[in-house]
Amino acid sequence: MKQKPVRYSIVIRPSKRIINEVREMKNALREAIGGLFNSVNSEAHITLFEFHAYEADFVPLLDEYKRVVERLAPLDIKFDGFDHFPKNGAFYVKPTNLSALAIIERCQDFKREISSKLLKDRAEGWTELFGKPHMSIGRKLLPEWISVAYSLFTEFKADFQCNIITIRKFNEERRQFDVIEELPMLGKGLVSDKQLNLF
């Protein structure tokens, strides 16, 4: 049987404390609406990019990602409150405007530095998802479920230092992504060396 390309995502994972708090919110929403919803079992994250690649092509891609990410400067990310996307029914924790701009800046640095030829030759379906940074609690929620979410969750404030970019691989059996690589942001020379005051 012919091998299929594997789905991967490049994400920011928050601190363990924030991951646990978001898990509790997902569970509270599931209990309140009396059923499952998209992303209920997904660990908290901010998706930056997604792509597909064959296993053999992932090794050179990973080497390139490591090279680029180590040049990105770490950043402080602050979350403040909730919002939703009416079109796709996503309810999420939102970063502050300055934090969102910092995330977008790092992604633009990544795009400028990455080898477009390598992506063309080795990756399929490269997708940029950082235009509106967010940390989903649920996706494809019915309008009434979003109303329930707003009634349950009225305030959320948290912050952490992001100094790692995470690579995840889709697990077909679990139907969830598994963390497979954590790449350190070492600030070795891109535009983002200018630190924004986020607080």
N, C-alpha and C positions, 0 to 999 in steps of 0.2 A: 504494500500500500504506500502511495506517495506521501511523503512527509508534508505537513501543512506548516505554514509560517506561524510563529508564536506571537501572541499579543503581549506587548510590554507597555509600561507607563513610567514616566519620569515625574516624581512628585516631591513635595515637601511634607515631611512627617513632623507634627508638632511634638512637644514634650510628652512624656508618659502621663503626666497629670492631666494635660488637656485631652489626650487620647481617651483616658478613663472617663473624664467628664462628658465627652461627646458620646461615648458608649452608653453612659447612664441616660442621656437625653434620648438617644435612639430607642432604648428599652422603654422609657417612659411614654414615648409617642406610640410605640407598638402596643403597649398595654391600653392606652387611652382610645385608640381607634379599633382595637380588638383584632388585629391581624398584621401580616407582614407587609412590607413596602420596599421598593428599590433602595439599595444602600444600607438597609437596616443592619446587615452583618459586616459591612465594610469598615475597616479601621479608619479613623479620622486622618485626613490628608488634604493637601491642595494639589490638584493635578496641573502639571505644566505642559507636558507633551505626551502623546501616545504614538505608537508605531507597531508594525509587525515585522518580524525577521525570522529567517531560518536559523536554527541552532548554530550552524557553522558560521553564519554571518554575524552572530551576536558578539563574538570575541573581538574582532577589529572595531566594531561599534563601541563596545565597552571601553576599549583602550582610548578611543577618541573622546568619549564622554569624560573619562578620568582626566585626560589632559586639559580639557576645557574647564571642567568644574573646579579643578585646583587653582585656576586663575581667578575664579569668582570670589569676591569678598563676602564674608559672612554678613548677615543682617539681622536686626531685631524686628520681630513681627508682633504686632499688637492686635488683638481682636476686641471688637466692641459692638455687641448686639447682634441682631438677626435681620435677614432679608429673604426674599424669595424671587424666583424667576417664574412669572405667570405662564410662559409658553410651555415650559417642560415640567412644571410642577415641582421644582427643586426648592427646598427650604434649607437655609444654610446659616452658619456663623460667618459674619463678615469681618475682614480685617479693616483697620482704619484706612482712610484714604492715603496717608503717607506710607503705610505698610504695603498697600496694594501697589502703589507706584514703585516702591523699592523692589517688590517681587517682579513686576513687569520689566524694570530696568535690568535685573539680573538675567531674565529670559532673553531680552534683546541682546545683551552681551553674549549669551550662549549662542544665539542664532548667528551673530556676526562672526564668531570664532570657529564654529563647527564646520567641518569639511562638507560642503554641499555635494561634492562628487561622491564621498563615502556614503552619505545618506541616500543618494540616488541609486548607487550600485548595491547597497547592502540592506537598506530598509524599505519597507512598503507602507503606504498609507500614513506617512508622517503627518501628524495633526497637532496644531498649536492650540492649547486650551487655557492659556494664561491671560487672555484679554480681560477677564473679570475674575480675579482671584477670589476663591471662596472655599469653605470647608463644609461639605454637604452633611446634613443630618438625614435627609430623605430626598429621593428623586421620584418623579412621576406620581406625585401625590395629588389626590383629588382636591379641588378647592376647599371642600369642607374639612379635609384633613389638615390643610395649611392653616385654616382658622383655628383648629384645635392646637396646632403647634404654637401659634402666637399666644394662645391663652395659657399654655403650659409654661412657655419660656419667655420671660419678659426682659431679662438682663443677662449679659455674659461679658465679662471682662477678663482677659488673660493675656499674657505675653511670654515669649521665649526667644532665645537666640537661635537662629537657623544657621548652622555651620556645616550641614550635611545635605546633599541631594540624594534621594533614594531611587533606586531602580527596582521596579516590581514586575513580576512575570505572572500571567494569568494561569491559574490552576483550573484545568477543565473539570476535574472531579469535584472540587469544592465550589466552583463557579465564583471564585474570589481571587484577588491578586495576592501573591506571596512576595515578601521582601527578599531580594536576592543579592543586592549590592547596596552599600552605603558609601558615597563618594564625598570626601572632605572638601570643603570650600576653604582654600588656603590664602586667597587674596594675592595671588602672584602676578597681578599686573593688568587687569582690565579696568574699564571706566569706573566701575562701582567702588573703587578705592575711596572715592569721596563718600564719606559716611553721612547719611541723613539723620537728623535729630528727630526721632520718631515719638518722643515722649514729651 
